[in-house]
Amino acid sequence: MALTILIDFTGFGLIIPLLPFWAEHLGASVVGITMVSAAYALAQFIFTPLFGALSDRYGRKSVIFGSLLIEVVSLVLSAVAGTFPILLLARFIGGLGASNIGSAQAVIADITTPEKRAHGMGMIGAAIGLGFVIGPALSGALSPLGTTLPFWIAAVVALINALLVLILLPETRTRQASGNTYPQRGFTTFFTGWRSAKSHRAILNLILVNLLFTIAFTGMENIFPLFGQHYFSWGAPQIGYIFTYVGVVIVIMQGGLVRTLVKSFTERRVMVGGLIVLAAGLVLLAFSQNLWLVLLTLALISIGEGAVTPTISTLLSFASSQEALGETLGLAQGVGGLGRILGPLLAGVIYQALKPGSPFIAGGILVVLAVIAVLPVLSAIHRPASTIETQEAVVAETSGSAGKRH
């Protein structure tokens, strides 16, 4: 699963530094540029809860495989887009294809003990971060060779990834694991998922934290290329290298440090600490007008993101029932998709109306609000009893020869 996510986000990282400039080439304004990310996130908001519930009912593997094929279509359409509306459509389809992250996290929840779940989620986060190391670095090197070349390479990467999932990934969602119980939900999943969340205050507040955190981080992510261009005259190659640096810090954080911190301080404290560090980094970034200060504040932001992402998912899995893991994690990621809509749009409006660093200050304020929202429910979230023997037995039975090859 970590390999799948690594390859997926390597392809995503290939095009992230290029997208603002590609949209600008097709006639987009600053707000239009942020709409590219918003279209992608809108699809995730709509479809991630559905994909999560479908993975509960039909299995994780088929949902992840199909979503990767959709990503291939999106990347090819992005490469051949001759107008800005076509690019928006392509990115919407890309968001549909990327609606598999809740299902991927559910794979980790299926096969890990509560004690090791934050480490498992951290491996997924580290794979995302490593993808953001490799992808933007390749983008910086390839973009001078052709504006659309990174899109084509990302499409090939996504196709290879789908084939690897088909061959290597064992199914972890089984009738034995779920007690022969599958959620009987279709396109009403989004609404039924919200009704379930409303009855569990801890889940609802954690989802709110995920929303606020995502608005802040994606606003920074989308505005930073314009911020770098304004103060340092950076183009796509330089932005690609900066995002590579961010990815390196996230990999270090989620690849090992999160596990150590959770052992010492618990998931709840690590998440709150990560939010505080993230808020401080965002506010300081607004006033960073030399390279070394930019690198320092981006390190703080990356450390905060690296602490928050796996611990939110872990705490959500603790608060959710085993039968609805995919639905709960998918709902959280879908709301994260809403954050990826609002974040770029709000940041773009603030950027145009105020100073270039203003979106970062606004993001810092939102993260502080997230801390305030989560504190009242932390005491109600506890690690469930370990069921690793049952989980390992189920995976061993269902993975078969494909699991042995993996």
N, C-alpha and C positions, 0 to 999 in steps of 0.2 A: 504493500500500500504506500509506503514511503517512497519507493521507487516510482510508482505511478504518479504521485503528487510532484516529485522532483522533476520528472520529464514534463508534466503538464505545466508547471510554473516556469520552467526554462523557456518553453514556447511562449508563455504569457509575457515573461520578462523580455523576450526578444523584441516585442512590439510596443511595450509601455513607453520607452523613451521616444519612440518615433511618432506615436499617435498624435500628440498635440501639433507637431509640425506637419504631419500628413493632413490633418483636418484643416489646418491653416492654409495649406496649399490648395485645398478644395474649396476655399472661400469662407471658412468659419471664423466668427469673431471669438473673443475670449469666452463669452458665455456659450457660444456654439461649441468651442473646444471642450468645455466641461460637460456639454450634452452628450458627447461621445461616451464618456464614462457613465453618465446617467442612464443612457439607453441600455448599456451592458448590465448595470446594476438593477434596472427595472425588471429585466427578464429574470435575474436571480431572485428578486423579491417575490415574483409571481410563482416561479417554478421550483425553487429549492425546497419549500415545505412539501410540495407534491412529490418530488423525487425522493425525499426522505421517507415519506409514508409508503411510496411504491417499493422502496428497498426493504421496508419492514414486511411487506406482503409478499413480494416476488423474489427478494434476494438482492444483495448489494452488487454482485458482479454484473448482472445484466444492465442495471441502471447506470453503473459507471462506464461500461463498455459503450452503450448507446450514446451517452453524453459526449464521449470523446469523438465519436464520429460526427456529431453535430458541430463540435469545435472545428473540425477539418473544413466543413462547409463554410463556416463563418470566416475563417482565415483566408480561404481562397477568394471569397466575395470581397473581403477588405482589400486584398491585393489588386483586384480588377475594378474597384469602385472608381468611377469617373466623376461622380458628383457627391456632394456632402450628404444628401438624403440616403444614397445607397450605402455610404459608410455607416450612417446611423443604423440602418437596417442590419448591416453585417454585424455590428457590435451588439445589437439586440439578440441576434441569433447566437453570437458568442456567449452572451450571458446565459442563454438557455443551456448551452453546452457546458458551461461552468457551474451549473446548479447541482453538481455532484459532491460538493465538499461535505455537506451534512451526511451523505451516505458513506463517504470515506472516513469521517470521524466515527460513524457508527460501527465500521469494521473494527476500529481500534477498541471501542467500548465493548464489542462482542468478545474479544479475545484477551483482555487484560484484567488483572485484579484491580480493585479500587486503589490499592496501595501503589500500583505501578501505572495507573491510568494517566496521571499527569505526565509521566515520562513518555508514554505512548503518544499522547497528544503533542508532546514536545517534539517527538520525532517527526510528526506530520508538519509541525511548524518549522522545524529545522529544514525539512525538505523544501518547504515553500521558500524559506530564506535562501537556501542554496540555489534554488531555481532563479531567485532574484540576483544571485551572484553571477551565475553563468549566463543567464539570458541577457541582461543589460550589457555585460562585457562583450558578448558576441554582437549585440546590436550596435554598440559603439564602433566595433571593428568592421561590421558589414555594411552599415548605412552609407558610407562613402562610395560603396561599390554599386549601389542602386537603391532608390527610395523604397521600392516594394520588395526587395530581396528578403528582408527579415520576415515578411508575411509568408512568403512561399516556404522558407525554411521552417517556420513555426508550424505550417500546415503539415509538412512531412513529418515533423517531430510528433504532432498529435496523432497522425495515422499510425506511426510506429508504436506509440504508447497504447493505442487501442488494441493492436495485435498482441502486445505483451500482456495486457490485462486478460485477453481471451485465452492466452496460453498458460499464463503463470499464476494468476490470482485465484486462490481457492474461495469457494463460497463460505461465508461465516454465518449467514443468517439461515437457520434451519428450523424445521418444525420441532426437533428435539430441544433446541436452544430456547425456543419461544413457547414451549408447552402447547404446540398445535394451535396457537392463537395468532391470527393475523388481523390487523386493523382492516375492516371492510370499508375503505374510504377511497373515493376517487378525487374528482376535482373540487369536492367540498372540504378537502383536507385543510386548506388555509383557514377556513372559518371554524372547523371543529377543533383544530389545533389551538386556536386562540381561546376557544371556550374552555379547553382543558387547562391552558396556561393560567387563565383568570382565576381558576380555583386553587392554584398553587402560587402563593405570593412570591416565594423564593424564585421559582422559574420565571415569573413575570418580571421581577426586578432584575434578574440576571440578563434577560432579553433586552430590557431597557438599557442596562449598562453596555451591552454589546452594540446597541443602536448608537448611543452617544459617543462611545469610543470609536466606532467605525466612521461616523460623520467627521470627527476630528482628524483621524489618521488619513482618510482618503482625501479630505480637503487639502491637507498638507501635500500629499502625494501628487495631486493633480496641479496644484498651484506652484509647487517648487520649481518645475522647469521654467515657468514665467518669472519667478523670483530670481532664479539663477541667471536668466537672460537679462533681466533688468539691472542687476547689480554687478554681474561679472561677465556679461556678454557670452555666456555659455550656449552652445548648441547641443544637438542630439548626442554627439560622442561624449562630451563632458558630463551631461546629465546621466548618460548610461553608466559612466564610471562612478559617479556619486551614488547612484542606486546600487551599484555593485558593492560599494563600501557599506551601505545600509544592510544589504543582504548578508555580508560577512558577519556583522555584529549580531544580527538576528540568529544566524546559524550557531554562533558561539553560545548565545544565550539559551536557545531552545535545544541545542544539541547535547547539552550536559548541565549547564548551570541551573536550569529550571528544576531538574531532578534533585540536585543538591539543596537548592533553596527550599523546595517543598518538604524534603526530609527534615530540615531544621525549623521551618516556620509554618508549615501547612499551606494548602492551596489557597485558603482564604486570605491569609496575610500576604502571600506572594502577589496575588491579584491586586489587592489594595495598594501595596507598595509600588507595583508596576504602573498603576494608574497615576499615582503621585509623581513618579519620575517622568512619565510621559507628559503630564501637564506642565511640569517645569521645563522640559525640553522644548515644547511647542512655544511657550511664551518667550523663552530665550532666543529661539530661532528668529523671531520677528525682529530682533535687534542685532542680528549677526550679519555684519557687512565686511568681514574678512574671512579668508578660507579656513583658518584654524578654528575660529569660533563656530563656523558652520559645521565643521567636522565634529566638534565637541557636542553641539546641541543635537545633531543628527544621531550621534552615539547614544545620548540620553533617550531620544525618541525611540530608537531601535531596541534599547534595553527594556523600556517600558512596554513596547509592543510585544517583545519576546516573552515577557512575563505574563501579560494579560491574556493573550490569545489561547494558549493551552489550558490555563487555569479556569477561564470561563467555561470552555467546553467540558473540562473535567467536572466542575461543580454542577453544570447542567445535567451531566450523565448521572451524578449522585442523586440529584433531585427528581430525576425522571424514573418511571417504571421501565423494566427491561423490555417489555412488549412495545413500548413507544419510543425507544431510543432514537430511531431514525427520524420519527416525526418531530421530536423535541429539538434535536440538533439541527434538523432541516428547517424548522420554524425559526430558530435562532439565526441560522445563516441567511434565511430569507429576509428577516428583519435587518440583518447586516447588509443585505442587498438594498433595502430602503435607505440605509445609511450611506451606501455608495451612490445612491441617486442624490440625496440631499447634500452630502458633503461637497462634491465638486460644484454643484449649482450654487450653494450658499457661499462657498469660497470664491467662486468666480464673481458673484455679485459684490461681495465685500471688497475683493481686489480692485474691481473697477471703481467702486464708490470711494474707497479710502486708500490708505497707504498699502504698498505691496506686502508688508508683514502683518497686516491686520487680520487676515484669515487664520494665521497661526495663533494669535492671541484669542480669537473667538474659539478656536479648537481647544485651547487650554482651559477656557472657562467651562466648556461642555464636559471635559474630562473631570473637572472638579465636581460638577453636578452628578456625574456618574458615581463618584466616590460617595457622595451624600445619599444617593439612591440605594446603594448596595449595603451600606453599613447596618441598617435595621434588620436585614434578613440573614446575615452571615451566620449567626448563632443557630439558625434552624437547619443549616446544611451540614450533613455528616457523611463520612464515608460509609457505604453499606458494607455488610459482611462479605468476605471474600468468597467467590465461587469459582476460583481458577481451575480446580480439578474438573468440574463439569464443563467449563468452557474449553479446556485443552482437549478433553475427550471428544467433544463435538467437532472441533476443528480437525482433529486427527482422523475422525471417521469420514468427514466430508471432503477433505482436501485431496485425498487419494494420491495418485501418481503426480498430478500437477503440483500438489503441495510439496511433495518430495523434491521435484525439480526446482521449485521456488527456494 
